[in-house]
Amino acid sequence: MSQNEDLTNLKNIGKKIAVRLNGVGIFSKDDLKLIGAVGAHLLFKQKHPNETLPVCYYLYSFEGALTDKH
């Protein structure tokens, strides 16, 4: 299993988001649970400050992944 395969099994997490999460040290649902949706979002925004998507897009995606909701 590749490192991001576990993440891509979660709702709202595609390959691109999984790779970016891997880039900030999040490789599994357990990692995401440990840091939380807000913590993951903050790490992501620090690493990708020029991201042009709405600020809340990834935050909602991470929370949905943790709660199994779209």
GIBELGI-V780174 format. One record per helix or strand. SS is the DSSP state (H for helix, E for strand). FROM is the first residue (numbers start at 1). TO is the last residue. If there is no record, write none. Layout:
((SS/FROM/TO) (SS/FROM/TO))
This chain:
((H/5/8) (H/15/23) (H/29/47) (H/56/67))
